[in-house]
Amino acid sequence: MAESLIVSIGPHIKDDLSTRKIMWAVTLSLVPAGAAGVFIFGIRALLIIILSVVSALATEALMLAMRRKDVTAVWDGSAVLTGLLLAYNLPPQVPAWLPIAGSFFAIAIGKQVFGGLGHNIFNPALVGRAFLMLSWPVYMTTWQNPRWKVDAVTSATPLVLYKSGGFGLLHHISKWDLFMGNRGGCIGEVCVIALLAGAAYLLIKKYISWHIPIVYILTIGALSWIFNGRSGLLTGDALFFVLSGGLILGAFFMATDYVTSPLSARGKIVFGIGCGLLTFIIRKFSGYPEGVCYAILMMNAAVPMIDKYTFPKWFGWRKA
Amino acid sequence: MYKFYGGVHPSASKILTLDRPIKRPYIPKKVVLPLLQNVGFPAEPVVKEDDTVSVGQVIAKPSGRMSSAIHATISGKVTKIEHSHTPAHSRVLSVTIEAQGDEDQDLNLKAPSDIDSLSKETFLDMIRDAGIVGLGGAMFPAHVKLSPPKTKPVDTVILNGSECEPYLTCDHRIMIEKSKELLKAVEIMVRILDAKHAYIAIEDNKLSAIYAMERALQTAKDKGYKTPVEVISLGTKYPQGAEKQVIKAVTNRVVPSGGLPADVGCVVFNVGTAYAIYEAVYLGKPLIERVVTITGPCVREPMNLWVRIGTRLEALASVFGGFVKEPKKVIIGGPMMGVAQYAMDIPITKGVGGVVFLSRDNIVESVESVCIRCGRCIEVCPMGLVPTTLMYQVKLENFTASGDLGIADCFECGACAYICPAKIPLLDYMKYGKSKVVVPV
């Protein structure tokens, strides 16, 4: 028996949580929002999702093979997640080649060029979206109403309407519509209730912590309440600005990406405030109606610095 | 009840031996006694090969203050004095005693007559002469802990019954079965140290131990027990039993980095050590045996046992009935901080609270993948360190940077490696980094 004993450094038991399990759990949590998107915008949305996910997987496999890495690593779930998130950030009526181009860019340039999983600085799905937004802005801003509306094609998102004419153009959209997804927008961002269901699952199972999403959403809500009112300060409609764009999707599913967000709880709070501040500034002062994507990307770049100054409190350490 | 930062919740697995009263069925025929069973310096042998020794006799005397005596744990003949392996994978000079079959194995104890009239110095001598070290695993000489420097007066004694390691139940059983004796031991410690408070700290998953201690305390108080003892229940969380963490949880005091409990006026004793102190003072008995939990999914009959120090693992196998499945990993200590053994001829030493046998199905052999920066290691590190950043610094051999980030404060609890979803052996990196730490002059 003596020869066959296994010797290793402890701990000799380990938690059963693995990277793969986390990635697939996040993917699972996004299913309700995708299903709602397909229900709202029709079967074409499903096609976009499938194309995006499959091309993300194919790109990942290709890049892993080129880098002489283990190709079976495509099944760790991270590529599927990137493809899924990218599709959720696309309008439902984009041409079929657009998600393929986006996924390729997201995985190849956004992730694998940096060294693959764990090494990328920017959220790959958002890199893909930013690339598409810069390259084909018309496709990326041609919206579709829910399929039961009379004027199905070329509607605008609530934030676009707000940007072009204030609340005057929005009287036909209620908070309930925003909550249930009865509005124009990207495939995965419209149905807030489905997104919240997925987010609740992630929070309860502790796959994500509350710090980034809650701080992010509160920051947007507070700034919108203070500065976006029709009759001066402190009269803004906070709920409208929280529900109407891609904030819920971005805050719970993209800003919380482990690889591109800070390590410690304090860092995550700083990150959430930064995302909220930048999103608000972009929405209010730039030409874009929505700023979630660029705000998260900019804060991704700040993560190493945030990490450096937000290490946890070191037990027993005193200044000499 | 206070809290400490971090920690993990591994499955306790204590049910295997929780309700097994401590048995004392067995005196081994052969013991191997390493002469270094304490923090500090090895003891010097005072016997030669072929000498006849009787149980309880001193076979090695302390070589200084930070050293501890070793006693013969069986009667017999000294057959070998040579270097052999300890559970911590080091090789130290060891005395082998083999029973010849006709010895008197009874321990002839001389109990002191009037305990109350003895002085502090007499108590300290008795504890030192009994060779008592910390039985929780660290093996720090007890008499040194009990005589802190004058500049650092100790006002608080903590009896550590946390036992946060999964599987182990030896301390739990001692608290249930020896409650009265533990209270007497606390009384002695408080008298030696002139302490103002004493706490018996127990994790709240050991309700039967909390209940037993509280009932014993009530009964003792009714009979005039005056020591200011309090039983405290702590949250169940690994590593609750770590010295700095238990002090934080009981008193809310933070031991400074690089410091000792005495720096914040505390001293912590494992309940097993306390029981050994009781036996040394009240019975005059040296430390020749301790309670060991023999457990694991492949053990036929998991149990808590009084084991003579120096008993080899293979000799114990006959007591617990062998295995239902072939053990693939033999861990001395608990599954979190214990040491995996490569052979069964390793002796039980004073710091061994348990032996866990794991079969193939219980062993996690996971492939290390890349860090995804989930931050879980940071959430669980009880010292507030940043294991993933330390890991990268150690990989890059930036030992100055890892030192500046506090790697020397890591006490190797393994919570980071336990929780890591990428299965990075963080503890391996920590240990390596610690061995390379550059101490600023």
Interface residues (C-beta under 8 A of the other chain):
Chain A: M1 A2 S4 L5 I6 V7 S8 I9 G10 P11 H12 I13 K14 D15 L17 S18 T19 K21 I22 D76 G116 L117 G118 H119 Y258 V259 S261 P262 L263 S264 A265 K268 D307 F311 P312 K313 W314 F315 G316 W317 R318
Chain B: F4 Y5 V8 P10 S11 P166 K244 K248 V254 V255 P256 S257 G258 G259 E326 P327 K328 K329 V330 I331 P335 M336 M337 G338 V339 A340 Q341 Y342 A343 M344 V356 L358 N362 I363 V364 E365 S366 S369 V370 C371 I372 R373 C374 G375 I378 E379 C381 P382 M383 G384 L385 V386 T388 T389 L405 G406 D409 G414 A415 A417 Y418 I419 C420 P421 A422 K423 P425 L427 D428 K431
